[in-house]
Amino acid sequence: MRIDLHAHLFPRTYLDALERAGLSLDLPGQRAKTFPKLTDPAARIDDLEALGVDRQVLSMGPPGCDAGTSDANVDLSRRYNDEVAAVVADHPDRFLAFAALPMRNIDAAVAEAHRAVEDLGFAGLQLFTNCAGSYPDGQRTWPVFAAAEELGVPVFVHPSVPVCADGLLDAGLTVSLGFLQETAVFAARMVERGVLERFPGLDVVLSHLGAFLPYVVDRFDVIAANRARLNEQAPDTAPVPSRMYRRFWLDTVCHHPPAFRCALDTWGADRLLLGSDYPYSDWHRCVEVVVGLGLAAATETAILGGNAARLIRLG
C-alpha cells in the first residue's frame, strides 16, 4: 500500500469561513491562489490513481488558522476538522486526515485533539512550526504533546512564516528557504529544550525531508563534544544529540536525489515517509523519485507506505 502523508486540502466552505473572519491563505510576498485540486477532494482522485497512491493523509497548508483572535482560531480549527472529517467519511478507502489545532488556546487545542481523534477518527494532529511568532516547545504547549502521546497518534509539523524573517521576506524567500529554516529551528528547539526527552512516546513528522537536518545533524554532536571538553567532562559522558534528532520522522517532499540519499544514509529508511505536498510543487514526482533511487524492494516498499502504515497504525 502506498500512503502519501503530506497533502493539503482546503474545502471551499472553509475558505469562505476564513474570508468572513477577515483572513486568507496569503503569505508575505506571496498572494494565495485557489484551484480545484486544492479545494475539491474529488478532483485529486484520478491523480492518486495515476501515481498508484492508495491513501492520502489530508492536512491544512500554511499559514494555518492561527491568525486572528483566539475565539476565531478555535472556531476555524473545529470547522476545518469537521469539513475534512466529512471528506474522509465520503471516501474512507482513499483519505485520512491530520487535525488542525487552535494553538492560541492550549486548553481548546487539547480538547480538539481528543475530539478529532476519538470522535472524528483522525490519524494524527498537525502543528505549524510557530504560532503567531511563538515556537511550540515551551511548557505552555506541552499538554498538546502529552495528548498526542496519550492518544497514540503522530504530530505532523509543517513550516509557517519564519519567525526570523530578516533577509527572507523582502527577497521572496519565504517558501523556498524560509520554510526549511523554520523546520530546522523548530526541530532543534524541540531537542534542545527537552520536549522529546520529556515525551518518549511522542512521534513527530518533519516536512520536506527534515529541511537542513540530514546535512548538519553531525554538527550538533561535534559541538556537544567540544563543550564537554571545555567543561573537562569525561568524553564518554558527553551528550550525543543526533540520537534524539533521529527520533523525528521525515517526509519525502524533496525531489533532488542526492539530498534524498543524504537523508536516507543519515536517518535510515525506517524513518522516511512518502509525501507529495499535493497539490503544490512537483507533487507528481513523489513516487518517481523514490523508485528512481534503485533501492531494495523491501526498503522502497517501506518508504512508499509501510512506514506510514506502521506510524498511523493502519491495518
N, C-alpha and C positions, 0 to 999 in steps of 0.2 A: 504493500500500500504506500502510495506517495502522498505526503502531507505537507502542504505549504503553510508554514507557521507565521508568515509575515505578509499580511494582505490587508488593505484598507477598504472600508466601506462607510459611506456617509448617506444614509437613507434621505431621500428628498424631504420627507416630513421633518426630519431632524434639522436639516439645513434651514427650513422655514422657521422653526422654533429659534434657531440660532440668530437668524436675521431679526426676528421680533425682539430678541434680547439686545439688539444693537451690536452683535458680534459677527465675526466672519472667520473664514479659513485663511485670510491673508497673513503672510509673514512679512517681516521688514524687508522692503525692497522687492517683494515678490507678490503680485496680486494673484489670488487663487482663481482657478477656473474649474468649473464642474462639468462633467460629461457623463454619459450613460454608464460607462464601465465603473465609475466611481460611486454612482448613486443607485443603480438598479442591479440587484443581485442576479437576476435572470440574464443580464447582458454579458455576464462573465462565464456562464456555464460552458458555452462552446469553446472558449479559450482554455478552460481547465481540461476539457476532453482532448483538445489538441496537444496539450502538454503531457497528457497522461497522468494528471494530478487527481487523486481520488477525493481528498478532503482539503478544505481551505479554512484556516482559522481567521476569522474576521476581527478587525480591531480598528480603533479610531486613529486617524492620522493627526499630525501636528496642525495647529497649535493646541489641540485638545479642547477641553471645555473648562479649563481652569481660569479663564479670563472672566471679567465681570464680578458681580457680588457673590458672596458665599451662598446665598439663597439660590441665585441663578445657577451656580455651579452644581448644587445638589439637584435641582430640577432638571438641568440638561443631562447630567450623568444618568439619572433614572430614565429619562426619556430615551436617550441613546440605547441603553441596555434593553429597555422594553421593545424598542423597534427592531433591534438586531436579534433579540430572542425570537421575535415573530418570524424573521427571515430564516433562522435556524429551524424553527418548527415547521416551516413550509418546505424546507429542503434538508431533512435530518440526515440523509446519507451523503450530503455534499458539504455542509458548512458546520463549523463550530465557532466559538467566539471567546474573546477576552473582554472582561468587563471594564468599562470606564469608571473611574472613581473620583468623587468630588474632594480633591486633596486640600482644598481650602478649609474644609471642616472634617477633621480626622474622625470624630465620632460618627459622622454621617458616612464617611468613607468605609469605616469598618462595617457599619450596618449594611451598606450597599454591597460590600464584598460578600457577606453572608447571604444576602438576598439573591445576588446574581448566581452564586454557585449552588446554593441549597435549593432555591425556589425555581430559578430560571435554567439551571443546568449548564452554566458557563464552564469552559475548560480551564480558565485561569483569570488572572487580573492583569490590568495594564496600568503602568505608570509612565509618566514622562520624566526626562532627566532632571527637570526642575519644574516647580510650580510657582508661577509669578516671581521668578528670580531666586527662589529658595530651593536648595538641594534637599531631597527627601531622606537624608541619612541621620538627621538629628533624632534625639529620643522622642520628640513630639510625634514623629511619624512611625515609631516602632510598633504601635498597635496594629498598623496595617500589615507589617511584615509578620507579626505574630498571628494575625488572622489567616494569612496565606499559608503559613506553616501548619496551623491548626486544621485548615480546610484541605491541606494536601494538594494544593494547586500551585503552578508556577506564576511568577510575576514577569510579564513581558515588558521590557523597557524600550521606549522609543525616544530618540532625541527631540528636543524642542529648541526654541530660540535660545542661543547661547547666553549664559549669564555673563561671561567675559567676552563681550562682543566687540571690544576695541579692535579696529583694523579689519573687521569682518563685514559688518553690515553695509558700510558705505561702499565696499568693493563688490557687493553682491555675492559674498561667500557664505551666506547663512547655511545653505543646504549642502554645498559641495565640501566645505571644510568645517564650518561651524558645528554641524551635526556630529561629525566624527570627534571633534574636540569635546563636545558635551558628553558623549558616551564614555570617552576615556576618563574624563574628570569624575563623572558620576560613579563609575566602577571603582576608581582609585579611592574615592571618599568612602564608598561602602566597605572597602577593605580596611583602610587606614583608621576609620572611626569605629571599627569593631562590629559592624552590623552583621556580617556573615558569621563571625565568631559567636555572636550572641544568639543567632538563629541557625543552628547547624543543619536543620532540615529544610531551610529555605532554598528554593530553586529560582534563579534569576537568569532570564534570557536577555542578552545584549544584541542590539540590532547591528546590521552592516558589518558582519564578521568581526565584531568586537572593536571596530574602529582601529586605532593605532596599537591596541594592546598586544596582539601577537608579535608585533615587531619590537616592542620595547619592554616586554614583561621581565626579561632578564635584568634590565637596569634596576628594577626595584630590589632584586636580590643583591646586586653589586653594591648599591648604596646602603642597604641594611648591613651588609658585611663590613663596609667601611666605617659606619657609625659604631658598630660593635668593637672594631679595633681601636678607634679613638677613645672609646669608653673603657678600654682594657678588659673587654669581655672575652671569655673563652670562645674560640672560633666555633666550637660545636654547640654553643648556646645562642648563636646569632639567629634571628628570625629569617625565614625563607618565604617572603611574601608571595612569590609566584605560586606556591602550593594553594594559597587561598584564592588567588586570581583564577586558577584553573577550575574552581567550583562554578564559575559562570558558564552558561551555555551560550553558544554563538549561532546566530542565524547566518545563512549563506548569501545575504544580499551584497554581493560583490562579484563583478563579472571579469575580474582580472586574474587569470590562472596563477601567476606567480604569487600574488597576495593570498590566494586561496591555499596554495601549497604551504605558505608560511604558517597560516593558521592551522592547517592540518598537521604539520610537523610539530608545532608548538603546543597546541591544545589537545590534539588527539581526535580521531574520527568519532569517538563515542560522545563528544560534546557538541557536535555540529548538527544543525537543523536546517532543512531546506526552507528557504524564504525567497519570495519573488518581489516584494514591495509593490505588488499589484494594486492599482493599475498604473503605477509610476515607473520611471526608469526603464531599464531593459528587462521588464518582467518576463518577457517571452524567452529569455535566455537562461532562466534559473535552472532548469533541468539539464540543458545542453552543456553548461559549464561543468557541472558535477560529472556527467557522463564522459565529457572530454578529457578528464584527468586520467582516465585509464586505470582506475582503482580496482582492487579485488572486488569480486561480485558482492561479497558479504559486506564490505566496507561501503560500497556505493549504495546498497540497499538500506543500510543503517542511516546514512546521511539523508537519503531521499524520503525516508519516512519511519524507519524502525526506531530511531532515537526519539522522534517526536511522539510516536505511539507510546513509548515507554514513559516519557516525561508527563504526558497528559493522561496516562492510564487508559488508553483507548484499546479496547478489545482484550 
